[in-house]
Amino acid sequence: MKKLLTVLLAAALMLTMVACGNGESETSGADSSLEKVTIEKLDDLAGKTIGVQLGTTGDEAASKYEAQGATIKRFSKGAEAVQALKTGQVDCVVIDSLPAEKFVEANEDIEILQGDFFEEEQYAICMKQGSELVDKFNEALAELKTEGTLESIMKNYIGDEIGKTPYESPENVDRSNGKLVMATNAAFEPWEYYEGDKIVGVDADIAQAIADKLGMELEITDMEFEGIIAAVTSGKADFGAAGMTVNEERLQSVDFTDTYANATQVIIVRK
């Protein structure tokens, strides 16, 4: 009997150790023993480990500090970078301001550093160089801006009226002009993200509104952010919309529409 009890106790102890040691079941939690890393200005990024989403403007901005001893850890999704911050794998995360706000809302143990650390950026829609769609999209964007539709879409996802002004396609839209394929990375709330199995967000609604103007169907394809430009240049997608900043490097590969929104990078740290 004593031997049987010993075996049972050992088995119970082993099960407890397995349950507690399974990191995959506890990935959403933060390590309360982690010390807060002091970052108050951009110069403090020197020597730090910085989490970014691969191929984004945040990746580009953080990479400038590698020469000063910073280590850049690149993740396919912003949420993965934030989780790495919560578990101490990185000291901070550099990412666009609006997704950062969403991450902070959902995680009480992290915060956005206050201050204007990075220059303002312009978001636009990218297309294959020389595409005739650029002018058509610009015309549609101008109409949507004049009508107030762009502002309404933004307000539905950003600010104090979230969810109150959803975009709805006009009745009896003629979609006989073909199909538009949009490449995006649906892990960038509020610009694009999943609700159930549907991709929603600012960019998704703007793309739908443009498709309605052009009399075309819209198909949204989710992929890794760094694959969007390749999908556009190869013709696998007609355009890319993913909170994408216009910069000189990207202009070497694709054309952009007129700007439809402004944004900036911010730094997220543990509290």
JOGI-V159878 format. One record per pair of residues at least 12 apart in sequence whose C-alpha atoms are under 10 Angstrom apart, sorted by the first residue. I is the first residue (numbers start at 1). J is the second residue. Records with the same first field share a line. If there is no record, write none. Layout:
BEGIN
I: J + J
END
This chain:
BEGIN
27: 83 + 84 + 86 + 87
28: 83 + 86 + 87 + 107
29: 83 + 86 + 87 + 107 + 109
30: 83 + 84 + 85 + 86 + 87 + 88 + 107 + 108 + 109 + 110 + 270
31: 85 + 86 + 87 + 88 + 109
32: 86 + 87 + 88 + 109
33: 87 + 88
34: 86 + 87 + 88 + 270 + 271
35: 88 + 91 + 270 + 271
36: 88 + 91 + 269 + 270 + 271
37: 88 + 90 + 91 + 92 + 269 + 270 + 271
38: 91 + 92 + 269 + 270
39: 91 + 92 + 113 + 267 + 268 + 269
40: 113 + 114 + 115 + 117 + 267
41: 113 + 114 + 115 + 116 + 117 + 267
42: 62 + 65 + 116 + 117 + 118 + 267
43: 65 + 68
44: 65 + 68 + 70
45: 62 + 64 + 65 + 66 + 68 + 69 + 70 + 71 + 91 + 92 + 267
46: 62 + 64 + 65 + 66 + 67 + 68 + 69 + 70 + 71
47: 65 + 66 + 67 + 68 + 69 + 70 + 71 + 91
48: 65 + 66 + 68 + 69 + 70 + 71 + 72 + 90 + 91 + 92
49: 62 + 66 + 69 + 70 + 71 + 72 + 73 + 85 + 88 + 89 + 90 + 91 + 92 + 93
50: 62 + 63 + 65 + 66 + 70 + 71 + 72 + 73 + 74 + 81 + 84 + 85 + 89 + 90 + 91 + 92 + 93 + 94 + 267 + 268 + 269
51: 71 + 72 + 73 + 74 + 75 + 78 + 80 + 81 + 82 + 83 + 84 + 85 + 89 + 90 + 91 + 92 + 93 + 94 + 95 + 267 + 268
52: 72 + 73 + 74 + 75 + 76 + 77 + 78 + 79 + 80 + 81 + 82 + 90 + 92 + 93 + 94 + 95
53: 73 + 74 + 75 + 76 + 77 + 78 + 79 + 80 + 81 + 82 + 93 + 94 + 95 + 96 + 224 + 225 + 226
54: 72 + 73 + 74 + 75 + 76 + 77 + 78 + 81 + 224 + 225 + 226
55: 74 + 75 + 76 + 224 + 225 + 226 + 227 + 228
56: 74 + 76 + 78 + 94 + 95 + 96 + 225 + 226 + 243 + 244 + 245
57: 94 + 95 + 96 + 121 + 243 + 244 + 245 + 246 + 247 + 264 + 265
58: 93 + 94 + 95 + 96 + 118 + 264 + 265 + 266 + 267
59: 72 + 73 + 74 + 75 + 93 + 94 + 95
60: 94
61: 94 + 95 + 118 + 265
62: 93 + 94 + 95 + 265 + 267
71: 90 + 91
72: 90 + 93
73: 89 + 90 + 93
76: 185 + 187 + 223 + 224 + 225 + 226
77: 185 + 186 + 187 + 188 + 224 + 225
78: 93 + 94 + 95 + 96 + 99 + 100 + 103 + 187 + 188 + 189
79: 99 + 100 + 103 + 187 + 188
81: 93 + 94 + 95
82: 94 + 95 + 100 + 103 + 104 + 107 + 110 + 268 + 269 + 270
83: 103 + 107
85: 110 + 268 + 269 + 270
86: 107 + 109 + 110 + 269 + 270 + 271
87: 270
88: 270
90: 269 + 270
91: 268 + 269 + 270
92: 110 + 111 + 112 + 113 + 267 + 268 + 269 + 270
93: 112 + 265 + 266 + 267 + 268 + 269 + 270
94: 112 + 265 + 266 + 267 + 268 + 269
95: 188 + 264 + 265 + 266 + 267 + 268
96: 121 + 188 + 243 + 263 + 264 + 265 + 266 + 267
97: 112 + 263 + 264 + 265 + 266 + 267 + 268
98: 157 + 158 + 188 + 189 + 190 + 191 + 243 + 263 + 264 + 265 + 266
99: 187 + 188 + 189 + 190 + 191 + 192 + 243 + 265 + 266
100: 112 + 188 + 189 + 190 + 265 + 266 + 267 + 268
101: 189 + 190 + 266 + 268
102: 188 + 189 + 190
103: 189 + 268
104: 268 + 269
107: 270
108: 270 + 271
109: 269 + 270 + 271
110: 268 + 269 + 270 + 271
111: 267 + 268 + 269 + 270 + 271
112: 266 + 267 + 268 + 269 + 270 + 271
113: 266 + 267 + 268 + 269 + 270 + 271
114: 266 + 267 + 268
115: 266 + 267
116: 264 + 265 + 266 + 267
117: 264 + 265 + 266 + 267
118: 263 + 264 + 265 + 266 + 267
119: 263 + 264 + 265
120: 245 + 262 + 263 + 264 + 265
121: 244 + 245 + 246 + 247 + 259 + 261 + 262 + 263 + 264 + 265
122: 243 + 244 + 245 + 246 + 247 + 258 + 259 + 260 + 261 + 262 + 263 + 264
123: 241 + 242 + 243 + 244 + 245 + 246 + 247 + 256 + 257 + 258 + 259 + 260 + 261 + 262 + 263 + 264
124: 203 + 240 + 241 + 242 + 243 + 244 + 245 + 246 + 255 + 256 + 257 + 258 + 259 + 260 + 261 + 262
125: 137 + 138 + 182 + 203 + 207 + 239 + 240 + 241 + 242 + 243 + 244 + 245 + 246 + 254 + 255 + 256 + 257 + 258 + 259 + 260
126: 182 + 183 + 228 + 229 + 232 + 233 + 238 + 239 + 240 + 241 + 242 + 244 + 245 + 246 + 250 + 251 + 253 + 254 + 255 + 256 + 257 + 258
127: 182 + 229 + 231 + 232 + 233 + 235 + 237 + 238 + 239 + 240 + 241 + 253 + 254 + 255 + 256 + 257
128: 229 + 230 + 231 + 232 + 233 + 234 + 235 + 237 + 238 + 239 + 240 + 253 + 254 + 255 + 256
129: 232 + 233 + 251 + 252 + 253 + 254 + 255 + 256
130: 254 + 255
131: 238 + 239 + 254 + 255 + 256
133: 214 + 238 + 239 + 257
134: 239 + 255 + 256 + 257 + 258
135: 257 + 258
136: 210 + 213 + 214 + 257
137: 207 + 210 + 211 + 213 + 214 + 256 + 257 + 258
138: 210 + 256 + 257 + 258 + 259 + 260
139: 210 + 213 + 214 + 257 + 258
140: 206 + 209 + 210 + 211 + 212 + 213 + 214
141: 206 + 207 + 209 + 210 + 213 + 257 + 258 + 259 + 260
142: 258 + 260
143: 210 + 213
144: 206 + 209 + 210 + 213
145: 260
149: 165 + 167 + 205 + 206 + 209
150: 167 + 202 + 205 + 206 + 209 + 260 + 261
151: 165 + 260 + 261
152: 164 + 165 + 166 + 167
153: 165 + 166 + 167 + 168 + 201 + 202 + 203 + 204 + 205 + 206 + 209
154: 166 + 167 + 190 + 191 + 201 + 202 + 203 + 205 + 206 + 261
155: 202
156: 190 + 201 + 202
157: 189 + 190 + 191 + 200 + 201 + 202
158: 190 + 191 + 202
166: 201 + 205
167: 202 + 205 + 206 + 208 + 209
168: 205 + 208 + 209 + 212
169: 205 + 208 + 209 + 211 + 212 + 213
170: 209 + 212 + 213
173: 211 + 212 + 213 + 214 + 215 + 216 + 217
174: 212 + 213 + 214 + 215 + 216 + 217
175: 211 + 212 + 213 + 214 + 215 + 216 + 217 + 218
176: 214 + 215 + 216 + 217
177: 211 + 214 + 215 + 216 + 217
178: 211 + 214 + 215 + 216 + 217 + 218
179: 211 + 214 + 215 + 216 + 217 + 218 + 219 + 238
180: 207 + 208 + 210 + 211 + 214 + 216 + 217 + 218 + 219 + 220 + 237 + 238 + 239
181: 207 + 217 + 218 + 219 + 220 + 221 + 232 + 235 + 236 + 237 + 238 + 239 + 240
182: 203 + 204 + 207 + 208 + 218 + 219 + 220 + 221 + 222 + 228 + 231 + 232 + 236 + 237 + 238 + 239 + 240 + 241 + 242
183: 219 + 220 + 221 + 222 + 223 + 224 + 225 + 227 + 228 + 229 + 230 + 231 + 232 + 236 + 237 + 238 + 239 + 240 + 241 + 242
184: 199 + 203 + 204 + 220 + 221 + 222 + 223 + 224 + 225 + 226 + 227 + 228 + 229 + 231 + 237 + 239 + 240 + 241 + 242 + 243 + 244
185: 199 + 220 + 221 + 222 + 223 + 224 + 225 + 226 + 227 + 228 + 240 + 241 + 242 + 243
186: 198 + 199 + 200 + 201 + 203 + 204 + 220 + 221 + 222 + 223 + 224 + 225 + 242
187: 199 + 222 + 223 + 224 + 225 + 242
188: 201 + 225 + 242 + 243
189: 201 + 202 + 203 + 242 + 243
190: 202 + 203 + 204 + 243
191: 203 + 204 + 205 + 206 + 241 + 242 + 243 + 244
192: 204 + 205 + 222 + 241 + 242 + 243
193: 222 + 242
194: 222
198: 220
199: 220 + 221 + 222
200: 220
201: 242
202: 241 + 242 + 243
203: 240 + 241 + 242 + 243 + 244 + 260
204: 218 + 219 + 220 + 241 + 242
206: 241 + 260
207: 219 + 220 + 239 + 240 + 241
208: 220
219: 237 + 238
220: 237 + 239 + 240 + 241
221: 236 + 237 + 240
222: 242
225: 240 + 241 + 242 + 243 + 244
227: 240
228: 240 + 241 + 242 + 244
229: 241 + 250 + 253 + 254
230: 253 + 254
232: 253 + 254
233: 253 + 254 + 255
239: 254 + 255 + 256
240: 254 + 256
243: 260 + 261 + 262 + 263
244: 256 + 261 + 263
245: 259 + 261 + 262 + 263 + 264
246: 258 + 259
END
